[in-house]
Each structure stands twice: as structure tokens, then as C-alpha cells.
Amino acid sequence: MPCPTSRRVLTFFWMNMESELLLADSLLAEYFLFLFRVLSYSPGWP
């Protein structure tokens, strides 16, 4: 696969994913906050 074609395909997928990533961004932030809380409550955490 030539480089320009793959780059075009990647750009196309990124432009389509960007709107969905903006939606998922808040969910990811909440998920990481939840993970951080669980880790901070674990006994091995300083």
C-alpha cells in the first residue's frame, strides 16, 4: 500500500472518529477518575 493512500485513509478515519472521540472523551475522563479512586483506596497505594 503506497504511503499517500494510507495517509489519506488514516485522515479519513480520524476525521470520522474525532466526533465520536469528543463524545467518548468525557466517559474516558470519568473512567480514569474512577480508576484513580480505586487505586488510591487500595492498601498498596502510598
MARDREN-622075 format. One record per residue: x, y, z of N, C-alpha, C in turn. Coordinates in steps of 0.05 Angstrom, whole numbers. Example, Ala and Ser with C-alpha at 12.3 -4.5 7.8 and 13.67 -1.06 7.14 Angstrom:
<pts>
pt nxx 264&nyy -114&nzz 156&caxx 246&cayy -90&cazz 156&cxx 264&cyy -66&czz 156
pt nxx 257&nyy -45&nzz 142&caxx 273&cayy -21&cazz 143&cxx 258&cyy 1&czz 157
</pts>
This chain:
<pts>
pt nxx 17&nyy -24&nzz 0&caxx 0&cayy 0&cazz 0&cxx 18&cyy 25&czz 0
pt nxx 14&nyy 43&nzz -19&caxx 31&cayy 67&cazz -20&cxx 26&cyy 85&czz 4
pt nxx 45&nyy 101&nzz 11&caxx 43&cayy 118&cazz 34&cxx 21&cyy 139&czz 32
pt nxx 19&nyy 154&nzz 9&caxx -2&cayy 175&cazz 7&cxx -30&cyy 163&czz 10
pt nxx -35&nyy 139&nzz -1&caxx -62&cayy 127&cazz 1&cxx -68&cyy 120&czz 30
pt nxx -49&nyy 108&nzz 44&caxx -54&cayy 100&cazz 72&cxx -58&cyy 125&czz 89
pt nxx -42&nyy 146&nzz 83&caxx -45&cayy 171&cazz 98&cxx -73&cyy 183&czz 94
pt nxx -83&nyy 181&nzz 69&caxx -109&cayy 192&cazz 63&cxx -131&cyy 176&czz 78
pt nxx -127&nyy 149&nzz 79&caxx -147&cayy 132&cazz 93&cxx -146&cyy 138&czz 123
pt nxx -122&nyy 141&nzz 133&caxx -119&cayy 148&cazz 162&cxx -132&cyy 174&czz 168
pt nxx -128&nyy 194&nzz 151&caxx -140&cayy 220&cazz 155&cxx -171&cyy 218&czz 155
pt nxx -181&nyy 202&nzz 136&caxx -210&cayy 199&cazz 133&cxx -221&cyy 186&czz 158
pt nxx -208&nyy 165&nzz 168&caxx -217&cayy 152&cazz 192&cxx -215&cyy 171&czz 217
pt nxx -194&nyy 187&nzz 218&caxx -190&cayy 205&cazz 241&cxx -212&cyy 226&czz 241
pt nxx -219&nyy 237&nzz 217&caxx -240&cayy 257&cazz 216&cxx -267&cyy 246&czz 224
pt nxx -272&nyy 220&nzz 218&caxx -296&cayy 207&cazz 226&cxx -296&cyy 201&czz 256
pt nxx -273&nyy 193&nzz 266&caxx -271&cayy 185&cazz 294&cxx -271&cyy 209&czz 313
pt nxx -263&nyy 233&nzz 303&caxx -259&cayy 255&cazz 321&cxx -285&cyy 263&czz 335
pt nxx -307&nyy 263&nzz 321&caxx -333&cayy 270&cazz 334&cxx -340&cyy 249&czz 355
pt nxx -335&nyy 223&nzz 348&caxx -341&cayy 203&cazz 368&cxx -322&cyy 204&czz 392
pt nxx -297&nyy 212&nzz 387&caxx -277&cayy 214&cazz 408&cxx -285&cyy 237&czz 427
pt nxx -296&nyy 259&nzz 416&caxx -305&cayy 281&cazz 433&cxx -327&cyy 271&czz 451
pt nxx -344&nyy 254&nzz 441&caxx -366&cayy 243&cazz 458&cxx -354&cyy 225&czz 479
pt nxx -335&nyy 207&nzz 471&caxx -324&cayy 188&cazz 489&cxx -304&cyy 200&czz 508
pt nxx -296&nyy 225&nzz 503&caxx -275&cayy 237&cazz 520&cxx -285&cyy 240&czz 548
pt nxx -310&nyy 249&nzz 552&caxx -320&cayy 253&cazz 579&cxx -323&cyy 226&czz 593
pt nxx -331&nyy 205&nzz 578&caxx -333&cayy 179&cazz 590&cxx -306&cyy 169&czz 598
pt nxx -286&nyy 173&nzz 582&caxx -259&cayy 164&cazz 588&cxx -248&cyy 179&czz 613
pt nxx -255&nyy 205&nzz 615&caxx -246&cayy 221&cazz 638&cxx -258&cyy 210&czz 663
pt nxx -284&nyy 204&nzz 662&caxx -297&cayy 193&cazz 686&cxx -286&cyy 165&czz 693
pt nxx -280&nyy 149&nzz 672&caxx -269&cayy 123&cazz 677&cxx -241&cyy 124&czz 690
pt nxx -224&nyy 143&nzz 681&caxx -198&cayy 145&cazz 693&cxx -200&cyy 157&czz 721
pt nxx -219&nyy 175&nzz 726&caxx -223&cayy 185&cazz 753&cxx -231&cyy 162&czz 772
pt nxx -249&nyy 144&nzz 762&caxx -257&cayy 121&cazz 777&cxx -234&cyy 103&czz 783
pt nxx -218&nyy 98&nzz 763&caxx -194&cayy 81&cazz 766&cxx -175&cyy 93&czz 787
pt nxx -171&nyy 119&nzz 785&caxx -153&cayy 132&cazz 804&cxx -164&cyy 130&czz 833
pt nxx -190&nyy 132&nzz 836&caxx -202&cayy 130&cazz 863&cxx -198&cyy 102&czz 873
pt nxx -202&nyy 82&nzz 856&caxx -199&cayy 54&cazz 865&cxx -170&cyy 49&czz 873
pt nxx -151&nyy 59&nzz 857&caxx -123&cayy 55&cazz 863&cxx -115&cyy 70&czz 888
pt nxx -125&nyy 94&nzz 892&caxx -118&cayy 109&cazz 916&cxx -130&cyy 97&czz 941
pt nxx -152&nyy 82&nzz 939&caxx -164&cayy 69&cazz 962&cxx -151&cyy 42&czz 968
pt nxx -136&nyy 31&nzz 949&caxx -123&cayy 5&cazz 953&cxx -101&cyy 8&czz 974
pt nxx -96&nyy -13&nzz 991&caxx -77&cayy -11&cazz 1013&cxx -48&cyy -7&czz 1003
pt nxx -41&nyy -17&nzz 979&caxx -14&cayy -15&cazz 970&cxx -7&cyy 13&czz 960
pt nxx -27&nyy 31&nzz 958&caxx -21&cayy 58&cazz 948&cxx -11&cyy 76&czz 970
pt nxx 11&nyy 90&nzz 966&caxx 23&cayy 108&cazz 987&cxx 5&cyy 131&czz 994
</pts>
